[in-house]
Amino acid sequence: MENSQKRNRNILYWLAIFAAVAVALYFIADRWFPQLVSKFTSLIAGAFLVVTGLFLRKKKRS
């Protein structure tokens, strides 16, 4: 049980580090390439909505 909690904590640490790096890169890129970042953000938001819709549709059918 302890090993599982330690592994989950390590995964959370890695996710937090990855998120911090991603946010930092986002703001750095936003400063140099604002048009590219806005298009990329729109693409990610659209993909998230499509995937969420597909997931909820499958869940509703079950």
mmJSON file of the N, C-alpha and C atoms, coordinates in Angstrom:
{"data_MODEL":{"atom_site":{
"group_PDB":["ATOM","ATOM","ATOM","ATOM","ATOM","ATOM","ATOM","ATOM","ATOM","ATOM","ATOM","ATOM","ATOM","ATOM","ATOM","ATOM","ATOM","ATOM","ATOM","ATOM","ATOM","ATOM","ATOM","ATOM","ATOM","ATOM","ATOM","ATOM","ATOM","ATOM","ATOM","ATOM","ATOM","ATOM","ATOM","ATOM","ATOM","ATOM","ATOM","ATOM","ATOM","ATOM","ATOM","ATOM","ATOM","ATOM","ATOM","ATOM","ATOM","ATOM","ATOM","ATOM","ATOM","ATOM","ATOM","ATOM","ATOM","ATOM","ATOM","ATOM","ATOM","ATOM","ATOM","ATOM","ATOM","ATOM","ATOM","ATOM","ATOM","ATOM","ATOM","ATOM","ATOM","ATOM","ATOM","ATOM","ATOM","ATOM","ATOM","ATOM","ATOM","ATOM","ATOM","ATOM","ATOM","ATOM","ATOM","ATOM","ATOM","ATOM","ATOM","ATOM","ATOM","ATOM","ATOM","ATOM","ATOM","ATOM","ATOM","ATOM","ATOM","ATOM","ATOM","ATOM","ATOM","ATOM","ATOM","ATOM","ATOM","ATOM","ATOM","ATOM","ATOM","ATOM","ATOM","ATOM","ATOM","ATOM","ATOM","ATOM","ATOM","ATOM","ATOM","ATOM","ATOM","ATOM","ATOM","ATOM","ATOM","ATOM","ATOM","ATOM","ATOM","ATOM","ATOM","ATOM","ATOM","ATOM","ATOM","ATOM","ATOM","ATOM","ATOM","ATOM","ATOM","ATOM","ATOM","ATOM","ATOM","ATOM","ATOM","ATOM","ATOM","ATOM","ATOM","ATOM","ATOM","ATOM","ATOM","ATOM","ATOM","ATOM","ATOM","ATOM","ATOM","ATOM","ATOM","ATOM","ATOM","ATOM","ATOM","ATOM","ATOM","ATOM","ATOM","ATOM","ATOM","ATOM","ATOM","ATOM","ATOM","ATOM","ATOM","ATOM","ATOM","ATOM"],
"id":[1,2,3,4,5,6,7,8,9,10,11,12,13,14,15,16,17,18,19,20,21,22,23,24,25,26,27,28,29,30,31,32,33,34,35,36,37,38,39,40,41,42,43,44,45,46,47,48,49,50,51,52,53,54,55,56,57,58,59,60,61,62,63,64,65,66,67,68,69,70,71,72,73,74,75,76,77,78,79,80,81,82,83,84,85,86,87,88,89,90,91,92,93,94,95,96,97,98,99,100,101,102,103,104,105,106,107,108,109,110,111,112,113,114,115,116,117,118,119,120,121,122,123,124,125,126,127,128,129,130,131,132,133,134,135,136,137,138,139,140,141,142,143,144,145,146,147,148,149,150,151,152,153,154,155,156,157,158,159,160,161,162,163,164,165,166,167,168,169,170,171,172,173,174,175,176,177,178,179,180,181,182,183,184,185,186],
"type_symbol":["N","C","C","N","C","C","N","C","C","N","C","C","N","C","C","N","C","C","N","C","C","N","C","C","N","C","C","N","C","C","N","C","C","N","C","C","N","C","C","N","C","C","N","C","C","N","C","C","N","C","C","N","C","C","N","C","C","N","C","C","N","C","C","N","C","C","N","C","C","N","C","C","N","C","C","N","C","C","N","C","C","N","C","C","N","C","C","N","C","C","N","C","C","N","C","C","N","C","C","N","C","C","N","C","C","N","C","C","N","C","C","N","C","C","N","C","C","N","C","C","N","C","C","N","C","C","N","C","C","N","C","C","N","C","C","N","C","C","N","C","C","N","C","C","N","C","C","N","C","C","N","C","C","N","C","C","N","C","C","N","C","C","N","C","C","N","C","C","N","C","C","N","C","C","N","C","C","N","C","C","N","C","C","N","C","C"],
"label_atom_id":["N","CA","C","N","CA","C","N","CA","C","N","CA","C","N","CA","C","N","CA","C","N","CA","C","N","CA","C","N","CA","C","N","CA","C","N","CA","C","N","CA","C","N","CA","C","N","CA","C","N","CA","C","N","CA","C","N","CA","C","N","CA","C","N","CA","C","N","CA","C","N","CA","C","N","CA","C","N","CA","C","N","CA","C","N","CA","C","N","CA","C","N","CA","C","N","CA","C","N","CA","C","N","CA","C","N","CA","C","N","CA","C","N","CA","C","N","CA","C","N","CA","C","N","CA","C","N","CA","C","N","CA","C","N","CA","C","N","CA","C","N","CA","C","N","CA","C","N","CA","C","N","CA","C","N","CA","C","N","CA","C","N","CA","C","N","CA","C","N","CA","C","N","CA","C","N","CA","C","N","CA","C","N","CA","C","N","CA","C","N","CA","C","N","CA","C","N","CA","C","N","CA","C","N","CA","C","N","CA","C","N","CA","C","N","CA","C"],
"label_alt_id":[null,null,null,null,null,null,null,null,null,null,null,null,null,null,null,null,null,null,null,null,null,null,null,null,null,null,null,null,null,null,null,null,null,null,null,null,null,null,null,null,null,null,null,null,null,null,null,null,null,null,null,null,null,null,null,null,null,null,null,null,null,null,null,null,null,null,null,null,null,null,null,null,null,null,null,null,null,null,null,null,null,null,null,null,null,null,null,null,null,null,null,null,null,null,null,null,null,null,null,null,null,null,null,null,null,null,null,null,null,null,null,null,null,null,null,null,null,null,null,null,null,null,null,null,null,null,null,null,null,null,null,null,null,null,null,null,null,null,null,null,null,null,null,null,null,null,null,null,null,null,null,null,null,null,null,null,null,null,null,null,null,null,null,null,null,null,null,null,null,null,null,null,null,null,null,null,null,null,null,null,null,null,null,null,null,null],
"label_comp_id":["MET","MET","MET","GLU","GLU","GLU","ASN","ASN","ASN","SER","SER","SER","GLN","GLN","GLN","LYS","LYS","LYS","ARG","ARG","ARG","ASN","ASN","ASN","ARG","ARG","ARG","ASN","ASN","ASN","ILE","ILE","ILE","LEU","LEU","LEU","TYR","TYR","TYR","TRP","TRP","TRP","LEU","LEU","LEU","ALA","ALA","ALA","ILE","ILE","ILE","PHE","PHE","PHE","ALA","ALA","ALA","ALA","ALA","ALA","VAL","VAL","VAL","ALA","ALA","ALA","VAL","VAL","VAL","ALA","ALA","ALA","LEU","LEU","LEU","TYR","TYR","TYR","PHE","PHE","PHE","ILE","ILE","ILE","ALA","ALA","ALA","ASP","ASP","ASP","ARG","ARG","ARG","TRP","TRP","TRP","PHE","PHE","PHE","PRO","PRO","PRO","GLN","GLN","GLN","LEU","LEU","LEU","VAL","VAL","VAL","SER","SER","SER","LYS","LYS","LYS","PHE","PHE","PHE","THR","THR","THR","SER","SER","SER","LEU","LEU","LEU","ILE","ILE","ILE","ALA","ALA","ALA","GLY","GLY","GLY","ALA","ALA","ALA","PHE","PHE","PHE","LEU","LEU","LEU","VAL","VAL","VAL","VAL","VAL","VAL","THR","THR","THR","GLY","GLY","GLY","LEU","LEU","LEU","PHE","PHE","PHE","LEU","LEU","LEU","ARG","ARG","ARG","LYS","LYS","LYS","LYS","LYS","LYS","LYS","LYS","LYS","ARG","ARG","ARG","SER","SER","SER"],
"label_asym_id":["A","A","A","A","A","A","A","A","A","A","A","A","A","A","A","A","A","A","A","A","A","A","A","A","A","A","A","A","A","A","A","A","A","A","A","A","A","A","A","A","A","A","A","A","A","A","A","A","A","A","A","A","A","A","A","A","A","A","A","A","A","A","A","A","A","A","A","A","A","A","A","A","A","A","A","A","A","A","A","A","A","A","A","A","A","A","A","A","A","A","A","A","A","A","A","A","A","A","A","A","A","A","A","A","A","A","A","A","A","A","A","A","A","A","A","A","A","A","A","A","A","A","A","A","A","A","A","A","A","A","A","A","A","A","A","A","A","A","A","A","A","A","A","A","A","A","A","A","A","A","A","A","A","A","A","A","A","A","A","A","A","A","A","A","A","A","A","A","A","A","A","A","A","A","A","A","A","A","A","A","A","A","A","A","A","A"],
"label_entity_id":["1","1","1","1","1","1","1","1","1","1","1","1","1","1","1","1","1","1","1","1","1","1","1","1","1","1","1","1","1","1","1","1","1","1","1","1","1","1","1","1","1","1","1","1","1","1","1","1","1","1","1","1","1","1","1","1","1","1","1","1","1","1","1","1","1","1","1","1","1","1","1","1","1","1","1","1","1","1","1","1","1","1","1","1","1","1","1","1","1","1","1","1","1","1","1","1","1","1","1","1","1","1","1","1","1","1","1","1","1","1","1","1","1","1","1","1","1","1","1","1","1","1","1","1","1","1","1","1","1","1","1","1","1","1","1","1","1","1","1","1","1","1","1","1","1","1","1","1","1","1","1","1","1","1","1","1","1","1","1","1","1","1","1","1","1","1","1","1","1","1","1","1","1","1","1","1","1","1","1","1","1","1","1","1","1","1"],
"label_seq_id":[1,1,1,2,2,2,3,3,3,4,4,4,5,5,5,6,6,6,7,7,7,8,8,8,9,9,9,10,10,10,11,11,11,12,12,12,13,13,13,14,14,14,15,15,15,16,16,16,17,17,17,18,18,18,19,19,19,20,20,20,21,21,21,22,22,22,23,23,23,24,24,24,25,25,25,26,26,26,27,27,27,28,28,28,29,29,29,30,30,30,31,31,31,32,32,32,33,33,33,34,34,34,35,35,35,36,36,36,37,37,37,38,38,38,39,39,39,40,40,40,41,41,41,42,42,42,43,43,43,44,44,44,45,45,45,46,46,46,47,47,47,48,48,48,49,49,49,50,50,50,51,51,51,52,52,52,53,53,53,54,54,54,55,55,55,56,56,56,57,57,57,58,58,58,59,59,59,60,60,60,61,61,61,62,62,62],
"pdbx_PDB_ins_code":[null,null,null,null,null,null,null,null,null,null,null,null,null,null,null,null,null,null,null,null,null,null,null,null,null,null,null,null,null,null,null,null,null,null,null,null,null,null,null,null,null,null,null,null,null,null,null,null,null,null,null,null,null,null,null,null,null,null,null,null,null,null,null,null,null,null,null,null,null,null,null,null,null,null,null,null,null,null,null,null,null,null,null,null,null,null,null,null,null,null,null,null,null,null,null,null,null,null,null,null,null,null,null,null,null,null,null,null,null,null,null,null,null,null,null,null,null,null,null,null,null,null,null,null,null,null,null,null,null,null,null,null,null,null,null,null,null,null,null,null,null,null,null,null,null,null,null,null,null,null,null,null,null,null,null,null,null,null,null,null,null,null,null,null,null,null,null,null,null,null,null,null,null,null,null,null,null,null,null,null,null,null,null,null,null,null],
"Cartn_x":[0.821,0.0,0.865,1.91,2.792,3.491,3.88,4.561,3.652,2.382,1.417,1.245,1.169,1.029,2.269,3.43,4.672,4.73,4.297,4.297,3.315,2.135,1.155,1.681,2.373,2.944,4.011,4.839,5.862,5.224,4.135,3.439,2.902,2.337,1.833,2.957,4.119,5.256,5.67,5.771,6.167,5.139,3.86,2.818,2.894,3.172,3.297,4.498,5.612,6.8,6.51,5.874,5.535,4.595,3.606,2.659,3.369,4.276,5.005,5.876,6.549,7.379,6.505,5.369,4.471,3.94,3.565,3.062,4.17,5.376,6.495,6.784,6.816,7.044,5.923,4.709,3.564,3.734,4.096,4.237,5.459,6.528,7.7,7.356,6.687,6.303,5.27,4.398,3.38,4.024,5.135,5.829,6.431,6.941,7.607,6.686,5.735,4.874,3.404,2.814,1.434,0.401,0.565,-0.403,-0.339,0.859,1.03,0.446,0.66,0.151,-1.372,-1.971,-3.437,-4.03,-3.404,-3.889,-3.714,-2.571,-2.311,-3.301,-3.578,-4.532,-5.924,-6.316,-7.615,-7.664,-6.584,-6.515,-6.643,-5.933,-5.985,-7.377,-7.972,-9.317,-10.336,-10.238,-11.152,-10.991,-9.747,-9.502,-10.042,-9.882,-10.4,-11.916,-12.589,-14.048,-14.513,-13.826,-14.198,-14.008,-12.862,-12.584,-13.564,-13.847,-14.806,-16.19,-16.597,-17.897,-17.986,-16.932,-16.931,-16.979,-16.244,-16.226,-17.598,-18.214,-19.532,-20.594,-20.462,-21.412,-21.324,-20.092,-19.91,-20.438,-20.189,-20.63,-22.157,-22.789,-24.242,-24.898,-24.292,-24.833,-24.742,-23.736,-23.527,-24.553],
"Cartn_y":[-1.197,0.0,1.262,1.268,2.422,2.663,1.578,1.689,2.338,1.997,2.572,4.069,4.461,5.883,6.664,6.062,6.728,6.902,5.878,5.957,7.031,7.08,8.1,9.503,9.651,10.951,11.348,10.387,10.682,11.101,10.443,10.809,12.232,12.577,13.939,14.971,14.642,15.552,15.782,14.701,14.825,15.621,15.402,16.166,17.648,17.946,19.343,20.007,19.3,19.837,20.059,19.068,19.186,20.366,20.535,21.643,22.987,23.087,24.34,24.68,23.684,23.91,24.295,23.619,23.925,25.351,25.776,27.145,28.157,27.88,28.79,28.899,27.77,27.798,28.523,28.346,29.023,30.539,31.053,32.499,33.035,32.246,32.675,32.738,31.707,31.691,32.774,33.045,34.081,35.453,35.658,36.945,37.113,36.014,36.095,35.786,34.863,34.436,34.463,35.631,35.678,35.051,35.215,34.639,33.117,32.58,31.128,30.532,31.201,30.706,30.746,31.789,31.851,30.747,30.449,29.35,28.009,27.817,26.566,26.382,27.458,27.39,27.035,27.616,27.284,25.823,25.326,23.923,22.993,23.287,22.454,22.497,23.68,23.8,23.044,23.151,22.425,20.928,20.46,19.023,18.53,19.322,18.946,18.822,19.762,19.705,18.488,18.171,17.006,15.721,15.576,14.358,14.23,15.334,15.302,14.913,15.478,15.131,13.666,13.126,11.705,10.823,11.207,10.426,10.431,11.605,11.691,10.972,10.996,10.295,8.788,8.267,6.83,6.471,7.332,7.057,7.089,7.976,8.097,6.853,6.272,5.075,3.852,3.813,2.625,2.528],
"Cartn_z":[0.0,0.0,0.0,0.814,0.877,-0.452,-1.123,-2.407,-3.444,-3.417,-4.356,-4.105,-2.844,-2.513,-2.929,-2.738,-3.121,-4.635,-5.357,-6.816,-7.296,-6.672,-7.047,-6.753,-5.635,-5.282,-6.301,-6.726,-7.73,-9.053,-9.429,-10.663,-10.553,-9.39,-9.2,-9.263,-8.695,-8.764,-10.214,-10.98,-12.382,-13.175,-12.907,-13.595,-13.242,-11.977,-11.557,-12.237,-12.307,-12.983,-14.46,-15.095,-16.511,-16.75,-15.887,-16.032,-15.871,-14.906,-14.692,-15.903,-16.45,-17.636,-18.828,-18.983,-20.1,-19.998,-18.795,-18.616,-18.896,-18.42,-18.671,-20.169,-20.863,-22.306,-23.037,-22.562,-23.175,-23.097,-21.919,-21.769,-22.513,-22.576,-23.346,-24.829,-25.328,-26.744,-27.044,-26.094,-26.294,-26.485,-25.846,-25.965,-27.365,-27.961,-29.261,-30.444,-30.253,-31.36,-30.944,-30.743,-30.231,-31.17,-32.498,-33.43,-33.404,-33.361,-33.338,-32.061,-30.94,-29.659,-29.635,-30.193,-30.194,-31.061,-32.196,-33.044,-32.337,-31.689,-30.979,-29.829,-29.103,-27.996,-28.505,-29.616,-30.21,-30.631,-31.194,-31.603,-30.402,-29.331,-28.127,-27.507,-27.425,-26.847,-27.691,-29.004,-29.887,-29.758,-29.705,-29.548,-28.211,-27.168,-25.855,-25.887,-26.545,-26.639,-27.428,-28.518,-29.329,-28.535,-27.888,-27.117,-25.958,-25.277,-24.172,-24.671,-25.799,-26.369,-26.744,-27.338,-27.702,-26.461,-25.429,-24.198,-23.537,-23.458,-22.824,-23.65,-24.967,-25.822,-25.582,-25.511,-25.251,-23.87,-22.894,-21.53,-21.441,-22.196,-22.171,-22.773,-23.801,-24.444,-23.547,-22.701,-21.843,-20.746],
"occupancy":[1.0,1.0,1.0,1.0,1.0,1.0,1.0,1.0,1.0,1.0,1.0,1.0,1.0,1.0,1.0,1.0,1.0,1.0,1.0,1.0,1.0,1.0,1.0,1.0,1.0,1.0,1.0,1.0,1.0,1.0,1.0,1.0,1.0,1.0,1.0,1.0,1.0,1.0,1.0,1.0,1.0,1.0,1.0,1.0,1.0,1.0,1.0,1.0,1.0,1.0,1.0,1.0,1.0,1.0,1.0,1.0,1.0,1.0,1.0,1.0,1.0,1.0,1.0,1.0,1.0,1.0,1.0,1.0,1.0,1.0,1.0,1.0,1.0,1.0,1.0,1.0,1.0,1.0,1.0,1.0,1.0,1.0,1.0,1.0,1.0,1.0,1.0,1.0,1.0,1.0,1.0,1.0,1.0,1.0,1.0,1.0,1.0,1.0,1.0,1.0,1.0,1.0,1.0,1.0,1.0,1.0,1.0,1.0,1.0,1.0,1.0,1.0,1.0,1.0,1.0,1.0,1.0,1.0,1.0,1.0,1.0,1.0,1.0,1.0,1.0,1.0,1.0,1.0,1.0,1.0,1.0,1.0,1.0,1.0,1.0,1.0,1.0,1.0,1.0,1.0,1.0,1.0,1.0,1.0,1.0,1.0,1.0,1.0,1.0,1.0,1.0,1.0,1.0,1.0,1.0,1.0,1.0,1.0,1.0,1.0,1.0,1.0,1.0,1.0,1.0,1.0,1.0,1.0,1.0,1.0,1.0,1.0,1.0,1.0,1.0,1.0,1.0,1.0,1.0,1.0,1.0,1.0,1.0,1.0,1.0,1.0],
"B_iso_or_equiv":[0.0,0.0,0.0,0.0,0.0,0.0,0.0,0.0,0.0,0.0,0.0,0.0,0.0,0.0,0.0,0.0,0.0,0.0,0.0,0.0,0.0,0.0,0.0,0.0,0.0,0.0,0.0,0.0,0.0,0.0,0.0,0.0,0.0,0.0,0.0,0.0,0.0,0.0,0.0,0.0,0.0,0.0,0.0,0.0,0.0,0.0,0.0,0.0,0.0,0.0,0.0,0.0,0.0,0.0,0.0,0.0,0.0,0.0,0.0,0.0,0.0,0.0,0.0,0.0,0.0,0.0,0.0,0.0,0.0,0.0,0.0,0.0,0.0,0.0,0.0,0.0,0.0,0.0,0.0,0.0,0.0,0.0,0.0,0.0,0.0,0.0,0.0,0.0,0.0,0.0,0.0,0.0,0.0,0.0,0.0,0.0,0.0,0.0,0.0,0.0,0.0,0.0,0.0,0.0,0.0,0.0,0.0,0.0,0.0,0.0,0.0,0.0,0.0,0.0,0.0,0.0,0.0,0.0,0.0,0.0,0.0,0.0,0.0,0.0,0.0,0.0,0.0,0.0,0.0,0.0,0.0,0.0,0.0,0.0,0.0,0.0,0.0,0.0,0.0,0.0,0.0,0.0,0.0,0.0,0.0,0.0,0.0,0.0,0.0,0.0,0.0,0.0,0.0,0.0,0.0,0.0,0.0,0.0,0.0,0.0,0.0,0.0,0.0,0.0,0.0,0.0,0.0,0.0,0.0,0.0,0.0,0.0,0.0,0.0,0.0,0.0,0.0,0.0,0.0,0.0,0.0,0.0,0.0,0.0,0.0,0.0],
"pdbx_formal_charge":[null,null,null,null,null,null,null,null,null,null,null,null,null,null,null,null,null,null,null,null,null,null,null,null,null,null,null,null,null,null,null,null,null,null,null,null,null,null,null,null,null,null,null,null,null,null,null,null,null,null,null,null,null,null,null,null,null,null,null,null,null,null,null,null,null,null,null,null,null,null,null,null,null,null,null,null,null,null,null,null,null,null,null,null,null,null,null,null,null,null,null,null,null,null,null,null,null,null,null,null,null,null,null,null,null,null,null,null,null,null,null,null,null,null,null,null,null,null,null,null,null,null,null,null,null,null,null,null,null,null,null,null,null,null,null,null,null,null,null,null,null,null,null,null,null,null,null,null,null,null,null,null,null,null,null,null,null,null,null,null,null,null,null,null,null,null,null,null,null,null,null,null,null,null,null,null,null,null,null,null,null,null,null,null,null,null],
"auth_seq_id":[1,1,1,2,2,2,3,3,3,4,4,4,5,5,5,6,6,6,7,7,7,8,8,8,9,9,9,10,10,10,11,11,11,12,12,12,13,13,13,14,14,14,15,15,15,16,16,16,17,17,17,18,18,18,19,19,19,20,20,20,21,21,21,22,22,22,23,23,23,24,24,24,25,25,25,26,26,26,27,27,27,28,28,28,29,29,29,30,30,30,31,31,31,32,32,32,33,33,33,34,34,34,35,35,35,36,36,36,37,37,37,38,38,38,39,39,39,40,40,40,41,41,41,42,42,42,43,43,43,44,44,44,45,45,45,46,46,46,47,47,47,48,48,48,49,49,49,50,50,50,51,51,51,52,52,52,53,53,53,54,54,54,55,55,55,56,56,56,57,57,57,58,58,58,59,59,59,60,60,60,61,61,61,62,62,62],
"auth_comp_id":["MET","MET","MET","GLU","GLU","GLU","ASN","ASN","ASN","SER","SER","SER","GLN","GLN","GLN","LYS","LYS","LYS","ARG","ARG","ARG","ASN","ASN","ASN","ARG","ARG","ARG","ASN","ASN","ASN","ILE","ILE","ILE","LEU","LEU","LEU","TYR","TYR","TYR","TRP","TRP","TRP","LEU","LEU","LEU","ALA","ALA","ALA","ILE","ILE","ILE","PHE","PHE","PHE","ALA","ALA","ALA","ALA","ALA","ALA","VAL","VAL","VAL","ALA","ALA","ALA","VAL","VAL","VAL","ALA","ALA","ALA","LEU","LEU","LEU","TYR","TYR","TYR","PHE","PHE","PHE","ILE","ILE","ILE","ALA","ALA","ALA","ASP","ASP","ASP","ARG","ARG","ARG","TRP","TRP","TRP","PHE","PHE","PHE","PRO","PRO","PRO","GLN","GLN","GLN","LEU","LEU","LEU","VAL","VAL","VAL","SER","SER","SER","LYS","LYS","LYS","PHE","PHE","PHE","THR","THR","THR","SER","SER","SER","LEU","LEU","LEU","ILE","ILE","ILE","ALA","ALA","ALA","GLY","GLY","GLY","ALA","ALA","ALA","PHE","PHE","PHE","LEU","LEU","LEU","VAL","VAL","VAL","VAL","VAL","VAL","THR","THR","THR","GLY","GLY","GLY","LEU","LEU","LEU","PHE","PHE","PHE","LEU","LEU","LEU","ARG","ARG","ARG","LYS","LYS","LYS","LYS","LYS","LYS","LYS","LYS","LYS","ARG","ARG","ARG","SER","SER","SER"],
"auth_asym_id":["A","A","A","A","A","A","A","A","A","A","A","A","A","A","A","A","A","A","A","A","A","A","A","A","A","A","A","A","A","A","A","A","A","A","A","A","A","A","A","A","A","A","A","A","A","A","A","A","A","A","A","A","A","A","A","A","A","A","A","A","A","A","A","A","A","A","A","A","A","A","A","A","A","A","A","A","A","A","A","A","A","A","A","A","A","A","A","A","A","A","A","A","A","A","A","A","A","A","A","A","A","A","A","A","A","A","A","A","A","A","A","A","A","A","A","A","A","A","A","A","A","A","A","A","A","A","A","A","A","A","A","A","A","A","A","A","A","A","A","A","A","A","A","A","A","A","A","A","A","A","A","A","A","A","A","A","A","A","A","A","A","A","A","A","A","A","A","A","A","A","A","A","A","A","A","A","A","A","A","A","A","A","A","A","A","A"],
"auth_atom_id":["N","CA","C","N","CA","C","N","CA","C","N","CA","C","N","CA","C","N","CA","C","N","CA","C","N","CA","C","N","CA","C","N","CA","C","N","CA","C","N","CA","C","N","CA","C","N","CA","C","N","CA","C","N","CA","C","N","CA","C","N","CA","C","N","CA","C","N","CA","C","N","CA","C","N","CA","C","N","CA","C","N","CA","C","N","CA","C","N","CA","C","N","CA","C","N","CA","C","N","CA","C","N","CA","C","N","CA","C","N","CA","C","N","CA","C","N","CA","C","N","CA","C","N","CA","C","N","CA","C","N","CA","C","N","CA","C","N","CA","C","N","CA","C","N","CA","C","N","CA","C","N","CA","C","N","CA","C","N","CA","C","N","CA","C","N","CA","C","N","CA","C","N","CA","C","N","CA","C","N","CA","C","N","CA","C","N","CA","C","N","CA","C","N","CA","C","N","CA","C","N","CA","C","N","CA","C","N","CA","C","N","CA","C","N","CA","C"],
"pdbx_PDB_model_num":[1,1,1,1,1,1,1,1,1,1,1,1,1,1,1,1,1,1,1,1,1,1,1,1,1,1,1,1,1,1,1,1,1,1,1,1,1,1,1,1,1,1,1,1,1,1,1,1,1,1,1,1,1,1,1,1,1,1,1,1,1,1,1,1,1,1,1,1,1,1,1,1,1,1,1,1,1,1,1,1,1,1,1,1,1,1,1,1,1,1,1,1,1,1,1,1,1,1,1,1,1,1,1,1,1,1,1,1,1,1,1,1,1,1,1,1,1,1,1,1,1,1,1,1,1,1,1,1,1,1,1,1,1,1,1,1,1,1,1,1,1,1,1,1,1,1,1,1,1,1,1,1,1,1,1,1,1,1,1,1,1,1,1,1,1,1,1,1,1,1,1,1,1,1,1,1,1,1,1,1,1,1,1,1,1,1]
}}}
